[in-house]
Amino acid sequence: MIIIGADYHPGFQQIAYVDTETGELEERRLEHREMAEKFYRELATQETRVRVGMEASGHARWFERLLAELQFELWIGDAAEIRTKRVRKQKTDRQDAELILRLLLEDRFPRVWVPSWGESRPATTALASSPHGAGADADHEPVASGGSE
């Protein structure tokens, strides 16, 4: 399995990743969307499981769609919770990517529940289509479960 900690920004990604089979650890800066897409598509040709962890962001929809298309696991983390696990007050994108990777590897990543692409729809649509209103989906996980699975 390849586990990737991604510090995602709309214009670039700083990633730290490890191949759990070999122990090989690498870091990389993916300068723009095309470079990121090429990297992840090439990774998909290796036919190994891939898990990507990143902080919650409202600007990553294209990236989320790409990972879903490639059948990679995407773990979205609570940004505030991740911040509390930072040892140093000053931060860099490289340190953020390494921290996310470390939390994933140590099973301490503060994962939040996000609907899969098949379930994704606006909340107003979900409420309107529910015969019993807002409380009808009690069997779904809460939006911020915080635990890892």
C-alpha positions as CSV (number, residue, x, y, z in Angstrom):
1,M,0.0,0.0,0.0
2,I,1.1,3.6,-0.7
3,I,0.1,6.1,2.0
4,I,0.3,9.8,1.0
5,G,0.1,12.8,3.3
6,A,-1.0,15.8,1.1
7,D,-0.8,19.4,2.1
8,Y,-3.3,20.6,-0.6
9,H,-3.5,24.1,-2.0
10,P,-5.5,25.1,-5.1
11,G,-2.2,25.9,-7.0
12,F,0.0,23.0,-5.8
13,Q,0.4,20.1,-3.4
14,Q,3.2,19.2,-1.1
15,I,3.2,15.4,-0.5
16,A,5.0,13.0,1.7
17,Y,4.4,9.3,1.0
18,V,5.6,5.9,1.9
19,D,5.3,2.5,0.3
20,T,4.4,0.2,3.2
21,E,5.8,-2.8,1.4
22,T,9.4,-1.5,0.9
23,G,9.5,1.3,3.5
24,E,10.6,3.8,0.8
25,L,9.7,7.3,1.9
26,E,9.6,10.2,-0.6
27,E,8.6,13.8,-0.7
28,R,7.5,15.8,-3.7
29,R,6.0,19.2,-4.6
30,L,3.3,18.9,-7.4
31,E,3.5,22.4,-8.9
32,H,0.1,22.5,-10.7
33,R,-3.0,20.5,-11.3
34,E,-1.7,18.8,-14.5
35,M,1.5,17.7,-12.6
36,A,-0.6,16.3,-9.8
37,E,-3.0,14.5,-12.1
38,K,-0.1,12.9,-14.0
39,F,1.5,11.8,-10.7
40,Y,-1.7,10.1,-9.4
41,R,-2.6,8.5,-12.8
42,E,1.0,7.0,-13.0
43,L,0.6,5.8,-9.4
44,A,-2.7,4.0,-10.5
45,T,-0.8,2.0,-13.1
46,Q,1.2,0.3,-10.2
47,E,-1.9,-1.6,-9.3
48,T,-1.4,-1.2,-5.5
49,R,-3.8,0.2,-2.9
50,V,-3.4,4.0,-2.3
51,R,-4.6,6.0,0.6
52,V,-4.4,9.8,0.5
53,G,-4.9,11.9,3.6
54,M,-5.5,15.7,3.5
55,E,-7.1,18.5,5.5
56,A,-10.6,19.4,4.7
57,S,-10.7,22.0,1.9
58,G,-13.5,23.5,-0.1
59,H,-11.2,23.9,-3.1
60,A,-10.4,20.2,-3.9
61,R,-13.4,18.9,-5.7
62,W,-11.5,18.1,-8.9
63,F,-8.9,16.3,-6.8
64,E,-11.6,14.3,-4.9
65,R,-13.2,13.3,-8.2
66,L,-9.8,12.2,-9.6
67,L,-9.0,10.0,-6.6
68,A,-12.5,8.5,-6.8
69,E,-12.0,7.7,-10.5
70,L,-8.7,6.1,-9.7
71,Q,-10.3,4.1,-6.8
72,F,-7.9,5.6,-4.3
73,E,-9.0,5.9,-0.7
74,L,-9.3,9.6,0.3
75,W,-9.3,10.4,4.0
76,I,-10.3,14.0,4.8
77,G,-9.1,15.3,8.2
78,D,-10.3,17.9,10.6
79,A,-7.9,20.8,10.0
80,A,-8.2,22.2,13.5
81,E,-7.5,18.8,15.1
82,I,-4.5,18.3,12.9
83,R,-3.2,21.7,13.9
84,T,-3.3,20.7,17.6
85,K,-1.0,17.8,16.8
86,R,1.7,20.0,15.3
87,V,4.8,20.1,17.6
88,R,6.3,23.4,16.3
89,K,4.3,26.6,16.1
90,Q,5.9,27.7,12.8
91,K,4.8,25.5,9.9
92,T,5.8,24.8,6.4
93,D,4.0,22.9,3.7
94,R,6.6,20.2,3.9
95,Q,6.1,19.8,7.6
96,D,2.3,19.7,7.1
97,A,2.6,16.9,4.6
98,E,4.9,15.0,6.9
99,L,2.5,15.5,9.8
100,I,-0.5,14.2,7.9
101,L,1.5,11.2,6.7
102,R,2.7,10.5,10.3
103,L,-0.9,10.7,11.6
104,L,-2.0,8.3,8.9
105,L,0.7,5.8,9.7
106,E,0.2,6.0,13.5
107,D,-3.6,5.6,13.1
108,R,-4.2,9.0,14.7
109,F,-5.5,10.9,11.7
110,P,-8.6,12.9,12.7
111,R,-10.8,11.6,9.9
112,V,-14.2,13.3,9.2
113,W,-17.0,11.7,7.4
114,V,-17.6,12.8,3.9
115,P,-20.2,11.3,1.6
116,S,-18.8,9.3,-1.3
117,W,-19.3,10.6,-4.8
118,G,-22.4,8.4,-5.2
119,E,-24.0,9.8,-2.1
120,S,-22.9,13.4,-2.6
121,R,-25.8,15.9,-2.9
122,P,-26.8,19.2,-1.4
123,A,-28.3,19.0,2.1
124,T,-31.5,20.7,0.9
125,T,-32.0,17.9,-1.7
126,A,-31.5,15.2,1.0
127,L,-34.0,16.9,3.3
128,A,-36.6,17.4,0.6
129,S,-36.3,13.8,-0.6
130,S,-36.6,12.4,3.0
131,P,-40.2,11.4,4.0
132,H,-39.6,12.3,7.6
133,G,-37.4,15.5,7.4
134,A,-34.0,16.1,8.9
135,G,-34.1,13.3,11.5
136,A,-34.9,10.6,8.9
137,D,-31.2,9.7,8.2
138,A,-30.3,8.7,11.7
139,D,-28.5,5.6,10.5
140,H,-25.8,7.8,8.7
141,E,-22.6,8.7,10.4
142,P,-22.4,12.3,11.8
143,V,-20.5,14.8,9.6
144,A,-17.5,15.0,12.0
145,S,-16.9,11.5,13.4
146,G,-13.3,12.3,14.3
147,G,-12.2,8.7,14.6
148,S,-10.3,6.6,12.1
149,E,-11.8,3.5,10.6
